């Protein structure tokens, strides 16, 4: 599958840390976040996690 071009996450501290932002920059990965406190803003991610 290779290196992703873009990663979409929620606004959790682990995903918006400076260390991870630097990682994305080094690898040329675009990072986008969803709308805070909005499950519809994360609909694709939420759908993938349903059980």
mmCIF file of the N, C-alpha and C atoms, coordinates in Angstrom:
data_MODEL
# 
_entry.id   MODEL 
# 
loop_
_atom_site.group_PDB 
_atom_site.id 
_atom_site.type_symbol 
_atom_site.label_atom_id 
_atom_site.label_alt_id 
_atom_site.label_comp_id 
_atom_site.label_asym_id 
_atom_site.label_entity_id 
_atom_site.label_seq_id 
_atom_site.pdbx_PDB_ins_code 
_atom_site.Cartn_x 
_atom_site.Cartn_y 
_atom_site.Cartn_z 
_atom_site.occupancy 
_atom_site.B_iso_or_equiv 
_atom_site.pdbx_formal_charge 
_atom_site.auth_seq_id 
_atom_site.auth_comp_id 
_atom_site.auth_asym_id 
_atom_site.auth_atom_id 
_atom_site.pdbx_PDB_model_num 
ATOM 1   N N  . UNK A 1 1  ? 0.808   -1.197 0.000  1.00 0.00 ? 1  UNK A N  1 
ATOM 2   C CA . UNK A 1 1  ? 0.000   0.000  0.000  1.00 0.00 ? 1  UNK A CA 1 
ATOM 3   C C  . UNK A 1 1  ? 0.852   1.263  0.000  1.00 0.00 ? 1  UNK A C  1 
ATOM 4   N N  . UNK A 1 2  ? 2.014   1.225  0.587  1.00 0.00 ? 2  UNK A N  1 
ATOM 5   C CA . UNK A 1 2  ? 2.903   2.380  0.557  1.00 0.00 ? 2  UNK A CA 1 
ATOM 6   C C  . UNK A 1 2  ? 2.569   3.457  1.568  1.00 0.00 ? 2  UNK A C  1 
ATOM 7   N N  . UNK A 1 3  ? 3.142   4.615  1.340  1.00 0.00 ? 3  UNK A N  1 
ATOM 8   C CA . UNK A 1 3  ? 2.971   5.766  2.230  1.00 0.00 ? 3  UNK A CA 1 
ATOM 9   C C  . UNK A 1 3  ? 1.690   6.502  1.848  1.00 0.00 ? 3  UNK A C  1 
ATOM 10  N N  . UNK A 1 4  ? 0.827   6.785  2.814  1.00 0.00 ? 4  UNK A N  1 
ATOM 11  C CA . UNK A 1 4  ? -0.406  7.513  2.474  1.00 0.00 ? 4  UNK A CA 1 
ATOM 12  C C  . UNK A 1 4  ? -0.108  8.953  2.069  1.00 0.00 ? 4  UNK A C  1 
ATOM 13  N N  . UNK A 1 5  ? -0.921  9.488  1.186  1.00 0.00 ? 5  UNK A N  1 
ATOM 14  C CA . UNK A 1 5  ? -0.789  10.889 0.789  1.00 0.00 ? 5  UNK A CA 1 
ATOM 15  C C  . UNK A 1 5  ? -1.444  11.803 1.814  1.00 0.00 ? 5  UNK A C  1 
ATOM 16  N N  . UNK A 1 6  ? -2.482  11.290 2.459  1.00 0.00 ? 6  UNK A N  1 
ATOM 17  C CA . UNK A 1 6  ? -3.237  12.097 3.419  1.00 0.00 ? 6  UNK A CA 1 
ATOM 18  C C  . UNK A 1 6  ? -3.743  11.214 4.553  1.00 0.00 ? 6  UNK A C  1 
ATOM 19  N N  . UNK A 1 7  ? -3.753  11.779 5.755  1.00 0.00 ? 7  UNK A N  1 
ATOM 20  C CA . UNK A 1 7  ? -4.280  11.094 6.933  1.00 0.00 ? 7  UNK A CA 1 
ATOM 21  C C  . UNK A 1 7  ? -5.293  12.019 7.587  1.00 0.00 ? 7  UNK A C  1 
ATOM 22  N N  . UNK A 1 8  ? -6.490  11.489 7.888  1.00 0.00 ? 8  UNK A N  1 
ATOM 23  C CA . UNK A 1 8  ? -7.506  12.275 8.588  1.00 0.00 ? 8  UNK A CA 1 
ATOM 24  C C  . UNK A 1 8  ? -7.722  11.658 9.958  1.00 0.00 ? 8  UNK A C  1 
ATOM 25  N N  . UNK A 1 9  ? -7.637  12.487 10.983 1.00 0.00 ? 9  UNK A N  1 
ATOM 26  C CA . UNK A 1 9  ? -7.804  12.016 12.354 1.00 0.00 ? 9  UNK A CA 1 
ATOM 27  C C  . UNK A 1 9  ? -8.754  12.938 13.103 1.00 0.00 ? 9  UNK A C  1 
ATOM 28  N N  . UNK A 1 10 ? -9.073  12.533 14.343 1.00 0.00 ? 10 UNK A N  1 
ATOM 29  C CA . UNK A 1 10 ? -9.786  13.455 15.208 1.00 0.00 ? 10 UNK A CA 1 
ATOM 30  C C  . UNK A 1 10 ? -8.747  14.403 15.814 1.00 0.00 ? 10 UNK A C  1 
ATOM 31  N N  . UNK A 1 11 ? -9.148  15.212 16.750 1.00 0.00 ? 11 UNK A N  1 
ATOM 32  C CA . UNK A 1 11 ? -8.239  16.206 17.328 1.00 0.00 ? 11 UNK A CA 1 
ATOM 33  C C  . UNK A 1 11 ? -7.594  15.731 18.627 1.00 0.00 ? 11 UNK A C  1 
ATOM 34  N N  . UNK A 1 12 ? -7.476  14.420 18.786 1.00 0.00 ? 12 UNK A N  1 
ATOM 35  C CA . UNK A 1 12 ? -6.858  13.868 19.987 1.00 0.00 ? 12 UNK A CA 1 
ATOM 36  C C  . UNK A 1 12 ? -5.408  14.306 20.125 1.00 0.00 ? 12 UNK A C  1 
ATOM 37  N N  . UNK A 1 13 ? -4.941  14.466 21.356 1.00 0.00 ? 13 UNK A N  1 
ATOM 38  C CA . UNK A 1 13 ? -3.576  14.938 21.607 1.00 0.00 ? 13 UNK A CA 1 
ATOM 39  C C  . UNK A 1 13 ? -2.506  14.099 20.912 1.00 0.00 ? 13 UNK A C  1 
ATOM 40  N N  . UNK A 1 14 ? -2.719  12.811 20.815 1.00 0.00 ? 14 UNK A N  1 
ATOM 41  C CA . UNK A 1 14 ? -1.726  11.952 20.167 1.00 0.00 ? 14 UNK A CA 1 
ATOM 42  C C  . UNK A 1 14 ? -1.592  12.256 18.680 1.00 0.00 ? 14 UNK A C  1 
ATOM 43  N N  . UNK A 1 15 ? -2.673  12.733 18.067 1.00 0.00 ? 15 UNK A N  1 
ATOM 44  C CA . UNK A 1 15 ? -2.666  12.979 16.628 1.00 0.00 ? 15 UNK A CA 1 
ATOM 45  C C  . UNK A 1 15 ? -2.214  14.378 16.242 1.00 0.00 ? 15 UNK A C  1 
ATOM 46  N N  . UNK A 1 16 ? -2.263  15.310 17.183 1.00 0.00 ? 16 UNK A N  1 
ATOM 47  C CA . UNK A 1 16 ? -1.878  16.686 16.847 1.00 0.00 ? 16 UNK A CA 1 
ATOM 48  C C  . UNK A 1 16 ? -0.577  17.103 17.527 1.00 0.00 ? 16 UNK A C  1 
ATOM 49  N N  . UNK A 1 17 ? 0.144   16.131 18.077 1.00 0.00 ? 17 UNK A N  1 
ATOM 50  C CA . UNK A 1 17 ? 1.406   16.438 18.751 1.00 0.00 ? 17 UNK A CA 1 
ATOM 51  C C  . UNK A 1 17 ? 2.439   16.975 17.756 1.00 0.00 ? 17 UNK A C  1 
ATOM 52  N N  . UNK A 1 18 ? 3.355   17.769 18.261 1.00 0.00 ? 18 UNK A N  1 
ATOM 53  C CA . UNK A 1 18 ? 4.415   18.324 17.415 1.00 0.00 ? 18 UNK A CA 1 
ATOM 54  C C  . UNK A 1 18 ? 5.259   17.226 16.786 1.00 0.00 ? 18 UNK A C  1 
ATOM 55  N N  . UNK A 1 19 ? 5.495   16.161 17.537 1.00 0.00 ? 19 UNK A N  1 
ATOM 56  C CA . UNK A 1 19 ? 6.307   15.057 17.026 1.00 0.00 ? 19 UNK A CA 1 
ATOM 57  C C  . UNK A 1 19 ? 5.647   14.408 15.811 1.00 0.00 ? 19 UNK A C  1 
ATOM 58  N N  . UNK A 1 20 ? 4.351   14.167 15.899 1.00 0.00 ? 20 UNK A N  1 
ATOM 59  C CA . UNK A 1 20 ? 3.651   13.541 14.782 1.00 0.00 ? 20 UNK A CA 1 
ATOM 60  C C  . UNK A 1 20 ? 3.539   14.507 13.604 1.00 0.00 ? 20 UNK A C  1 
ATOM 61  N N  . UNK A 1 21 ? 3.344   15.789 13.877 1.00 0.00 ? 21 UNK A N  1 
ATOM 62  C CA . UNK A 1 21 ? 3.298   16.778 12.799 1.00 0.00 ? 21 UNK A CA 1 
ATOM 63  C C  . UNK A 1 21 ? 4.625   16.812 12.047 1.00 0.00 ? 21 UNK A C  1 
ATOM 64  N N  . UNK A 1 22 ? 5.729   16.702 12.766 1.00 0.00 ? 22 UNK A N  1 
ATOM 65  C CA . UNK A 1 22 ? 7.053   16.663 12.136 1.00 0.00 ? 22 UNK A CA 1 
ATOM 66  C C  . UNK A 1 22 ? 7.202   15.405 11.284 1.00 0.00 ? 22 UNK A C  1 
ATOM 67  N N  . UNK A 1 23 ? 6.698   14.283 11.781 1.00 0.00 ? 23 UNK A N  1 
ATOM 68  C CA . UNK A 1 23 ? 6.724   13.033 11.020 1.00 0.00 ? 23 UNK A CA 1 
ATOM 69  C C  . UNK A 1 23 ? 5.973   13.195 9.699  1.00 0.00 ? 23 UNK A C  1 
ATOM 70  N N  . UNK A 1 24 ? 4.772   13.754 9.777  1.00 0.00 ? 24 UNK A N  1 
ATOM 71  C CA . UNK A 1 24 ? 3.988   13.982 8.557  1.00 0.00 ? 24 UNK A CA 1 
ATOM 72  C C  . UNK A 1 24 ? 4.753   14.869 7.578  1.00 0.00 ? 24 UNK A C  1 
ATOM 73  N N  . UNK A 1 25 ? 5.383   15.902 8.082  1.00 0.00 ? 25 UNK A N  1 
ATOM 74  C CA . UNK A 1 25 ? 6.131   16.835 7.236  1.00 0.00 ? 25 UNK A CA 1 
ATOM 75  C C  . UNK A 1 25 ? 7.294   16.125 6.543  1.00 0.00 ? 25 UNK A C  1 
ATOM 76  N N  . UNK A 1 26 ? 8.052   15.339 7.295  1.00 0.00 ? 26 UNK A N  1 
ATOM 77  C CA . UNK A 1 26 ? 9.202   14.623 6.732  1.00 0.00 ? 26 UNK A CA 1 
ATOM 78  C C  . UNK A 1 26 ? 8.767   13.670 5.624  1.00 0.00 ? 26 UNK A C  1 
ATOM 79  N N  . UNK A 1 27 ? 7.663   12.980 5.828  1.00 0.00 ? 27 UNK A N  1 
ATOM 80  C CA . UNK A 1 27 ? 7.191   11.993 4.867  1.00 0.00 ? 27 UNK A CA 1 
ATOM 81  C C  . UNK A 1 27 ? 6.282   12.584 3.787  1.00 0.00 ? 27 UNK A C  1 
ATOM 82  N N  . UNK A 1 28 ? 5.986   13.871 3.871  1.00 0.00 ? 28 UNK A N  1 
ATOM 83  C CA . UNK A 1 28 ? 5.148   14.507 2.850  1.00 0.00 ? 28 UNK A CA 1 
ATOM 84  C C  . UNK A 1 28 ? 3.693   14.081 2.918  1.00 0.00 ? 28 UNK A C  1 
ATOM 85  N N  . UNK A 1 29 ? 3.210   13.834 4.126  1.00 0.00 ? 29 UNK A N  1 
ATOM 86  C CA . UNK A 1 29 ? 1.829   13.390 4.330  1.00 0.00 ? 29 UNK A CA 1 
ATOM 87  C C  . UNK A 1 29 ? 0.981   14.583 4.761  1.00 0.00 ? 29 UNK A C  1 
ATOM 88  N N  . UNK A 1 30 ? -0.135  14.786 4.082  1.00 0.00 ? 30 UNK A N  1 
ATOM 89  C CA . UNK A 1 30 ? -1.060  15.853 4.460  1.00 0.00 ? 30 UNK A CA 1 
ATOM 90  C C  . UNK A 1 30 ? -1.921  15.354 5.619  1.00 0.00 ? 30 UNK A C  1 
ATOM 91  N N  . UNK A 1 31 ? -1.993  16.139 6.684  1.00 0.00 ? 31 UNK A N  1 
ATOM 92  C CA . UNK A 1 31 ? -2.788  15.760 7.852  1.00 0.00 ? 31 UNK A CA 1 
ATOM 93  C C  . UNK A 1 31 ? -3.974  16.700 7.986  1.00 0.00 ? 31 UNK A C  1 
ATOM 94  N N  . UNK A 1 32 ? -5.155  16.137 8.024  1.00 0.00 ? 32 UNK A N  1 
ATOM 95  C CA . UNK A 1 32 ? -6.355  16.933 8.255  1.00 0.00 ? 32 UNK A CA 1 
ATOM 96  C C  . UNK A 1 32 ? -7.077  16.369 9.471  1.00 0.00 ? 32 UNK A C  1 
ATOM 97  N N  . UNK A 1 33 ? -7.791  17.243 10.153 1.00 0.00 ? 33 UNK A N  1 
ATOM 98  C CA . UNK A 1 33 ? -8.559  16.818 11.320 1.00 0.00 ? 33 UNK A CA 1 
ATOM 99  C C  . UNK A 1 33 ? -10.031 17.114 11.086 1.00 0.00 ? 33 UNK A C  1 
ATOM 100 N N  . UNK A 1 34 ? -10.863 16.369 11.774 1.00 0.00 ? 34 UNK A N  1 
ATOM 101 C CA . UNK A 1 34 ? -12.299 16.574 11.678 1.00 0.00 ? 34 UNK A CA 1 
ATOM 102 C C  . UNK A 1 34 ? -12.754 17.700 12.582 1.00 0.00 ? 34 UNK A C  1 
ATOM 103 N N  . UNK A 1 35 ? -14.029 17.969 12.531 1.00 0.00 ? 35 UNK A N  1 
ATOM 104 C CA . UNK A 1 35 ? -14.633 19.004 13.354 1.00 0.00 ? 35 UNK A CA 1 
ATOM 105 C C  . UNK A 1 35 ? -14.730 18.480 14.788 1.00 0.00 ? 35 UNK A C  1 
ATOM 106 N N  . UNK A 1 36 ? -14.196 19.214 15.770 1.00 0.00 ? 36 UNK A N  1 
ATOM 107 C CA . UNK A 1 36 ? -14.250 18.739 17.160 1.00 0.00 ? 36 UNK A CA 1 
ATOM 108 C C  . UNK A 1 36 ? -15.682 18.491 17.641 1.00 0.00 ? 36 UNK A C  1 
ATOM 109 N N  . UNK A 1 37 ? -15.876 17.414 18.380 1.00 0.00 ? 37 UNK A N  1 
ATOM 110 C CA . UNK A 1 37 ? -17.160 17.042 18.991 1.00 0.00 ? 37 UNK A CA 1 
ATOM 111 C C  . UNK A 1 37 ? -18.269 16.834 17.964 1.00 0.00 ? 37 UNK A C  1 
ATOM 112 N N  . UNK A 1 38 ? -17.896 16.392 16.767 1.00 0.00 ? 38 UNK A N  1 
ATOM 113 C CA . UNK A 1 38 ? -18.890 16.168 15.723 1.00 0.00 ? 38 UNK A CA 1 
ATOM 114 C C  . UNK A 1 38 ? -18.681 14.791 15.104 1.00 0.00 ? 38 UNK A C  1 
ATOM 115 N N  . UNK A 1 39 ? -19.571 13.863 15.404 1.00 0.00 ? 39 UNK A N  1 
ATOM 116 C CA . UNK A 1 39 ? -19.430 12.527 14.822 1.00 0.00 ? 39 UNK A CA 1 
ATOM 117 C C  . UNK A 1 39 ? -19.652 12.553 13.315 1.00 0.00 ? 39 UNK A C  1 
ATOM 118 N N  . UNK A 1 40 ? -20.444 13.499 12.818 1.00 0.00 ? 40 UNK A N  1 
ATOM 119 C CA . UNK A 1 40 ? -20.651 13.576 11.372 1.00 0.00 ? 40 UNK A CA 1 
ATOM 120 C C  . UNK A 1 40 ? -19.403 14.093 10.669 1.00 0.00 ? 40 UNK A C  1 
ATOM 121 N N  . UNK A 1 41 ? -18.616 14.893 11.356 1.00 0.00 ? 41 UNK A N  1 
ATOM 122 C CA . UNK A 1 41 ? -17.358 15.370 10.781 1.00 0.00 ? 41 UNK A CA 1 
ATOM 123 C C  . UNK A 1 41 ? -16.331 14.266 10.659 1.00 0.00 ? 41 UNK A C  1 
ATOM 124 N N  . UNK A 1 42 ? -16.560 13.177 11.388 1.00 0.00 ? 42 UNK A N  1 
ATOM 125 C CA . UNK A 1 42 ? -15.655 12.028 11.368 1.00 0.00 ? 42 UNK A CA 1 
ATOM 126 C C  . UNK A 1 42 ? -16.355 10.808 10.763 1.00 0.00 ? 42 UNK A C  1 
ATOM 127 N N  . UNK A 1 43 ? -17.355 11.021 9.959  1.00 0.00 ? 43 UNK A N  1 
ATOM 128 C CA . UNK A 1 43 ? -18.218 9.917  9.532  1.00 0.00 ? 43 UNK A CA 1 
ATOM 129 C C  . UNK A 1 43 ? -17.464 8.766  8.877  1.00 0.00 ? 43 UNK A C  1 
ATOM 130 N N  . UNK A 1 44 ? -16.487 9.041  8.047  1.00 0.00 ? 44 UNK A N  1 
ATOM 131 C CA . UNK A 1 44 ? -15.749 7.963  7.384  1.00 0.00 ? 44 UNK A CA 1 
ATOM 132 C C  . UNK A 1 44 ? -14.973 7.148  8.411  1.00 0.00 ? 44 UNK A C  1 
ATOM 133 N N  . UNK A 1 45 ? -14.324 7.838  9.337  1.00 0.00 ? 45 UNK A N  1 
ATOM 134 C CA . UNK A 1 45 ? -13.559 7.152  10.379 1.00 0.00 ? 45 UNK A CA 1 
ATOM 135 C C  . UNK A 1 45 ? -14.499 6.365  11.283 1.00 0.00 ? 45 UNK A C  1 
ATOM 136 N N  . UNK A 1 46 ? -15.601 6.980  11.697 1.00 0.00 ? 46 UNK A N  1 
ATOM 137 C CA . UNK A 1 46 ? -16.549 6.305  12.579 1.00 0.00 ? 46 UNK A CA 1 
ATOM 138 C C  . UNK A 1 46 ? -17.148 5.070  11.903 1.00 0.00 ? 46 UNK A C  1 
ATOM 139 N N  . UNK A 1 47 ? -17.431 5.156  10.627 1.00 0.00 ? 47 UNK A N  1 
ATOM 140 C CA . UNK A 1 47 ? -17.994 4.021  9.904  1.00 0.00 ? 47 UNK A CA 1 
ATOM 141 C C  . UNK A 1 47 ? -16.996 2.865  9.869  1.00 0.00 ? 47 UNK A C  1 
ATOM 142 N N  . UNK A 1 48 ? -15.725 3.177  9.684  1.00 0.00 ? 48 UNK A N  1 
ATOM 143 C CA . UNK A 1 48 ? -14.699 2.131  9.642  1.00 0.00 ? 48 UNK A CA 1 
ATOM 144 C C  . UNK A 1 48 ? -14.541 1.441  10.991 1.00 0.00 ? 48 UNK A C  1 
ATOM 145 N N  . UNK A 1 49 ? -14.827 2.145  12.089 1.00 0.00 ? 49 UNK A N  1 
ATOM 146 C CA . UNK A 1 49 ? -14.648 1.591  13.430 1.00 0.00 ? 49 UNK A CA 1 
ATOM 147 C C  . UNK A 1 49 ? -15.881 0.914  14.002 1.00 0.00 ? 49 UNK A C  1 
ATOM 148 N N  . UNK A 1 50 ? -17.000 0.956  13.293 1.00 0.00 ? 50 UNK A N  1 
ATOM 149 C CA . UNK A 1 50 ? -18.212 0.348  13.858 1.00 0.00 ? 50 UNK A CA 1 
ATOM 150 C C  . UNK A 1 50 ? -18.006 -1.152 14.054 1.00 0.00 ? 50 UNK A C  1 
ATOM 151 N N  . UNK A 1 51 ? -18.707 -1.678 15.014 1.00 0.00 ? 51 UNK A N  1 
ATOM 152 C CA . UNK A 1 51 ? -18.545 -3.117 15.290 1.00 0.00 ? 51 UNK A CA 1 
ATOM 153 C C  . UNK A 1 51 ? -19.855 -3.847 15.100 1.00 0.00 ? 51 UNK A C  1 
# 
